[in-house]
Amino acid sequence: RSTALWGCALLLGILRSLRILFQLRRKLSQHKCSTSPQRQQKLRAQVRAEVLSILMDTADLCNAIHWLPPGFLWAGRFPPWLVGLLGTISSLIGIYQASRGANSEAA
């Protein structure tokens, strides 16, 4: 049950990030000329952060589905190297995001 709930939480996180991403892109296209370059740079950084969040949650969702009981989508069908690769990708993105957050707070 916990793996299924983890998968549901990841799916909701992906949907939330997609919604935010579309809103940010709309802001960027609507206010391209009227906003300052600093504001545009900040919006672009937020877009990058949401894209990375989507990639991280997608890698985790693939792993969560893999660990569900056999018969559900691709549960149990990934080779060990792919499970490890997805976990590594997710972890590296998380480390990158954490380091970027610490750098932005220090600035």
CORPEUR-V111919 format. One line per field, one symbol per residue. burial: # if it has 24 or more other C-alpha atoms within 12 Angstrom, else .. A space follows every 10 residues. Layout:
# CORPEUR-V111919
burial=???
This chain:
# CORPEUR-V111919
burial=......#..# #.##..##.. #..#...#.. .......... ..#..##### ########## ########.. .......... ..#..##.## ..#...#... .......
